[in-house]
Amino acid sequence: MKPKIRGIWIWGIFFGISLLLIHMSIRIYFGDGITYYAHMMDGKTLWEFAKGRYYAWSSRIIIEMILVYMANHYLIWKI
């Protein structure tokens, strides 16, 4: 690999790891989306939640199912 291309790859990897570390260190506060989406399924299965959201906001069903899943899996939400 050429030295110039190798240097670009090294800086790219450094930049990516730096952003990941900064992003993982951000604190989640009460008004964030994770607190909203984490409690949307209280007492419901994913399919009961999807059915209810389909009747209310049918165009958002796929997006909100993904967000609810990610909010209940904290590390996925952080990434």
Backbone as CSV, one residue per row, in Angstrom:
resi,resn,N_x,N_y,N_z,CA_x,CA_y,CA_z,C_x,C_y,C_z
1,MET,0.846,-1.172,0.000,0.000,0.000,0.000,0.895,1.240,0.000
2,LYS,0.532,2.228,-0.763,1.314,3.451,-0.851,1.259,4.206,0.476
3,PRO,2.358,4.881,0.815,2.388,5.605,2.096,1.286,6.661,2.225
4,LYS,0.954,7.348,1.119,-0.068,8.387,1.194,-1.438,7.777,1.498
5,ILE,-1.776,6.684,0.826,-3.060,6.012,1.051,-3.097,5.403,2.452
6,ARG,-1.967,4.862,2.884,-1.891,4.284,4.222,-2.141,5.353,5.286
7,GLY,-1.575,6.542,5.077,-1.784,7.647,6.015,-3.240,8.067,6.076
8,ILE,-3.909,8.069,4.926,-5.329,8.417,4.899,-6.140,7.394,5.675
9,TRP,-5.830,6.121,5.506,-6.542,5.061,6.230,-6.318,5.184,7.740
10,ILE,-5.091,5.484,8.137,-4.789,5.613,9.569,-5.586,6.770,10.167
11,TRP,-5.611,7.919,9.483,-6.379,9.058,9.983,-7.874,8.764,9.979
12,GLY,-8.356,8.065,8.969,-9.772,7.709,8.918,-10.183,6.802,10.065
13,ILE,-9.358,5.813,10.350,-9.635,4.895,11.459,-9.565,5.645,12.791
14,PHE,-8.558,6.501,12.949,-8.432,7.308,14.167,-9.657,8.193,14.358
15,PHE,-10.097,8.848,13.296,-11.254,9.722,13.353,-12.515,8.928,13.711
16,GLY,-12.699,7.764,13.090,-13.868,6.935,13.369,-13.908,6.454,14.804
17,ILE,-12.776,5.998,15.321,-12.717,5.528,16.707,-12.948,6.689,17.668
18,SER,-12.386,7.850,17.349,-12.599,9.026,18.206,-14.070,9.395,18.270
19,LEU,-14.746,9.416,17.128,-16.170,9.743,17.117,-16.989,8.709,17.881
20,LEU,-16.641,7.431,17.737,-17.351,6.380,18.465,-17.186,6.553,19.973
21,LEU,-15.976,6.853,20.427,-15.741,7.058,21.858,-16.480,8.287,22.388
22,ILE,-16.474,9.365,21.620,-17.211,10.565,22.039,-18.702,10.255,22.109
23,HIS,-19.199,9.571,21.102,-20.621,9.255,21.050,-21.045,8.332,22.191
24,MET,-20.196,7.388,22.551,-20.519,6.460,23.634,-20.458,7.137,25.008
25,SER,-19.753,8.267,25.109,-19.635,8.936,26.406,-20.725,9.983,26.634
26,ILE,-21.580,10.235,25.655,-22.654,11.214,25.817,-23.677,10.668,26.812
27,ARG,-24.060,11.490,27.760,-25.042,11.072,28.759,-26.441,11.225,28.194
28,ILE,-27.314,10.335,28.577,-28.704,10.389,28.138,-29.528,11.008,29.259
29,TYR,-30.275,12.027,28.911,-31.066,12.758,29.891,-32.535,12.380,29.769
30,PHE,-33.354,12.915,30.641,-34.765,12.567,30.726,-35.533,12.883,29.451
31,GLY,-35.232,13.962,28.775,-35.997,14.378,27.613,-35.553,13.736,26.310
32,ASP,-34.596,12.846,26.365,-34.096,12.223,25.146,-35.066,11.187,24.607
33,GLY,-34.877,10.832,23.359,-35.747,9.873,22.696,-35.754,8.503,23.333
34,ILE,-34.636,8.108,23.931,-34.582,6.767,24.523,-35.578,6.634,25.665
35,THR,-35.769,7.688,26.442,-36.729,7.593,27.545,-38.151,7.517,27.016
36,TYR,-38.405,8.162,25.906,-39.737,8.118,25.294,-40.007,6.746,24.689
37,TYR,-39.086,6.249,23.892,-39.299,4.983,23.200,-39.140,3.761,24.105
38,ALA,-38.351,3.869,25.158,-38.152,2.723,26.042,-39.419,2.354,26.801
39,HIS,-40.305,3.323,27.031,-41.518,3.050,27.798,-42.767,2.916,26.928
40,MET,-42.613,2.965,25.636,-43.774,2.829,24.754,-44.348,1.418,24.781
41,MET,-43.525,0.439,25.114,-43.968,-0.948,25.083,-44.286,-1.500,26.458
42,ASP,-44.374,-0.680,27.471,-44.649,-1.179,28.818,-45.929,-2.013,28.822
43,GLY,-45.798,-3.287,29.146,-46.950,-4.184,29.218,-47.451,-4.685,27.876
44,LYS,-46.706,-4.472,26.806,-47.132,-4.903,25.470,-46.037,-5.714,24.805
45,THR,-46.442,-6.553,23.880,-45.462,-7.221,23.037,-45.146,-6.294,21.868
46,LEU,-44.119,-6.630,21.113,-43.752,-5.808,19.960,-44.887,-5.758,18.946
47,TRP,-45.571,-6.876,18.759,-46.659,-6.915,17.771,-47.895,-6.156,18.234
48,GLU,-48.198,-6.176,19.539,-49.302,-5.362,20.055,-48.992,-3.874,19.886
49,PHE,-47.742,-3.524,20.164,-47.316,-2.147,19.966,-47.441,-1.749,18.492
50,ALA,-46.971,-2.612,17.597,-47.020,-2.307,16.159,-48.459,-2.155,15.668
51,LYS,-49.332,-3.002,16.160,-50.740,-2.924,15.758,-51.364,-1.605,16.208
52,GLY,-51.116,-1.209,17.442,-51.637,0.053,17.954,-51.076,1.253,17.210
53,ARG,-49.803,1.217,16.905,-49.185,2.322,16.171,-49.651,2.357,14.716
54,TYR,-49.960,1.195,14.162,-50.468,1.159,12.786,-51.807,1.872,12.686
55,TYR,-52.653,1.666,13.679,-53.959,2.323,13.666,-53.828,3.832,13.900
56,ALA,-52.801,4.253,14.626,-52.627,5.677,14.912,-51.769,6.395,13.862
57,TRP,-50.629,5.817,13.507,-49.685,6.434,12.575,-49.142,5.375,11.634
58,SER,-49.872,4.991,10.649,-49.470,3.874,9.799,-48.180,4.130,9.035
59,SER,-47.871,5.361,8.714,-46.653,5.621,7.947,-45.392,5.519,8.791
60,ARG,-45.521,5.500,10.091,-44.354,5.442,10.975,-44.096,4.054,11.554
61,ILE,-44.838,3.073,11.192,-44.769,1.778,11.876,-43.383,1.148,11.805
62,ILE,-42.753,1.144,10.658,-41.437,0.502,10.535,-40.386,1.286,11.309
63,ILE,-40.404,2.595,11.167,-39.427,3.429,11.866,-39.576,3.283,13.376
64,GLU,-40.796,3.324,13.876,-40.986,3.251,15.323,-40.717,1.865,15.883
65,MET,-40.953,0.819,15.121,-40.597,-0.521,15.597,-39.087,-0.626,15.771
66,ILE,-38.332,-0.052,14.839,-36.868,-0.067,14.944,-36.422,0.766,16.142
67,LEU,-37.007,1.941,16.324,-36.627,2.805,17.447,-36.951,2.178,18.800
68,VAL,-38.108,1.524,18.905,-38.475,0.872,20.161,-37.516,-0.275,20.456
69,TYR,-37.160,-1.036,19.450,-36.202,-2.130,19.648,-34.856,-1.578,20.105
70,MET,-34.393,-0.523,19.436,-33.095,0.055,19.781,-33.116,0.687,21.166
71,ALA,-34.208,1.308,21.557,-34.292,1.945,22.873,-34.262,0.914,23.989
72,ASN,-34.754,-0.276,23.730,-34.732,-1.325,24.737,-33.424,-2.102,24.742
73,HIS,-32.552,-1.818,23.816,-31.197,-2.385,23.761,-30.231,-1.203,23.756
74,TYR,-29.837,-0.784,24.925,-29.141,0.472,25.165,-27.889,0.662,24.306
75,LEU,-27.070,-0.357,24.184,-25.826,-0.184,23.429,-26.082,0.031,21.946
76,ILE,-27.104,-0.583,21.403,-27.435,-0.346,19.997,-27.879,1.100,19.820
77,TRP,-28.657,1.620,20.766,-29.124,3.009,20.700,-27.930,3.966,20.733
78,LYS,-26.933,3.685,21.545,-25.782,4.569,21.676,-24.979,4.658,20.383
79,ILE,-24.910,3.572,19.659,-24.134,3.575,18.409,-24.909,4.294,17.364
